[in-house]
Amino acid sequence: MKIYVLSLGAGLLVGVIYGLLNVRSPAPPVIALLGLLGILIGEQVVPIAKRALGGEGITLSWMRQECTPHIFGDLPRQASKTEGRDDPASDPSRPA
């Protein structure tokens, strides 16, 4: 129940900000996508701050491992040099 109240509060806050900026909901796609990107990037402030306040270093490799997958998701793998290697249908161990 608590998460629902927090979600409603966050939605109300965004609604107030949209009202102050004279943006009507649903927002135009570019504004909505930039808002979602801001949310994803903003979420990464918490683990970075925890790590910094804990006295641990914030390295580029840590950010790539912990932050990048959350923001960008699983990026598509590059096609292998041998066709069909990454094709799940070509895997004989998988049932058809």
C-alpha positions as CSV (number, residue, x, y, z in Angstrom):
1,M,0.0,0.0,0.0
2,K,2.9,2.3,0.8
3,I,4.3,2.1,-2.7
4,Y,1.0,3.1,-4.2
5,V,0.8,6.2,-2.0
6,L,4.4,7.1,-2.9
7,S,3.6,6.6,-6.6
8,L,0.5,8.8,-6.4
9,G,2.6,11.5,-4.6
10,A,5.3,11.3,-7.3
11,G,2.6,11.6,-10.0
12,L,1.0,14.6,-8.2
13,L,4.4,16.3,-8.0
14,V,5.0,15.7,-11.8
15,G,1.5,17.0,-12.5
16,V,2.3,20.2,-10.5
17,I,5.5,20.7,-12.4
18,Y,3.7,20.1,-15.8
19,G,1.1,22.7,-14.7
20,L,3.8,25.2,-13.8
21,L,5.5,24.6,-17.2
22,N,2.2,24.9,-19.0
23,V,2.6,21.4,-20.5
24,R,-0.7,19.4,-20.8
25,S,-0.9,15.7,-20.1
26,P,-0.3,13.5,-21.9
27,A,2.9,15.4,-22.7
28,P,4.2,15.6,-26.3
29,P,6.4,12.5,-27.0
30,V,9.8,14.4,-26.8
31,I,8.9,16.0,-23.4
32,A,7.7,12.6,-22.1
33,L,10.8,10.8,-23.2
34,L,13.1,13.4,-21.8
35,G,11.2,13.1,-18.5
36,L,11.6,9.4,-18.5
37,L,15.3,9.7,-19.2
38,G,15.6,12.2,-16.3
39,I,13.9,9.6,-14.1
40,L,16.3,6.9,-15.1
41,I,19.3,9.1,-14.6
42,G,17.9,10.5,-11.3
43,E,17.5,7.0,-9.9
44,Q,21.3,6.5,-10.3
45,V,22.0,9.4,-7.9
46,V,21.0,7.2,-4.9
47,P,23.6,4.4,-5.5
48,I,26.3,6.9,-6.4
49,A,25.6,8.9,-3.3
50,K,25.5,5.8,-1.1
51,R,28.8,4.7,-2.5
52,A,30.4,8.2,-2.1
53,L,29.1,8.6,1.5
54,G,30.4,5.1,2.3
55,G,33.9,6.2,1.4
56,E,34.1,3.9,-1.6
57,G,35.5,5.3,-4.9
58,I,33.2,5.9,-7.9
59,T,35.1,4.5,-10.8
60,L,34.1,4.4,-14.5
61,S,34.1,0.6,-14.4
62,W,31.7,0.6,-11.4
63,M,29.4,3.0,-13.2
64,R,29.4,0.9,-16.4
65,Q,28.6,-2.2,-14.4
66,E,26.0,-0.7,-12.0
67,C,24.4,2.3,-13.7
68,T,24.6,1.8,-17.5
69,P,22.6,-1.5,-17.6
70,H,19.8,0.2,-15.7
71,I,19.6,3.2,-17.9
72,F,20.1,1.6,-21.3
73,G,18.8,-1.9,-20.5
74,D,20.2,-4.9,-22.3
75,L,21.7,-3.6,-25.5
76,P,21.6,-5.8,-28.6
77,R,24.7,-7.9,-29.1
78,Q,26.7,-7.4,-32.2
79,A,26.1,-9.9,-34.9
80,S,28.7,-12.6,-34.8
81,K,31.0,-13.3,-37.7
82,T,29.4,-16.7,-38.2
83,E,25.8,-16.3,-39.2
84,G,23.3,-18.0,-36.9
85,R,25.6,-18.2,-33.9
86,D,23.4,-15.7,-31.9
87,D,20.2,-17.0,-33.4
88,P,18.2,-18.8,-30.7
89,A,16.4,-20.9,-33.4
90,S,19.8,-22.4,-34.4
91,D,20.5,-23.7,-30.9
92,P,19.9,-27.4,-31.0
93,S,19.5,-27.6,-27.2
94,R,16.4,-25.4,-27.3
95,P,13.0,-27.0,-28.0
96,A,11.3,-25.9,-31.1
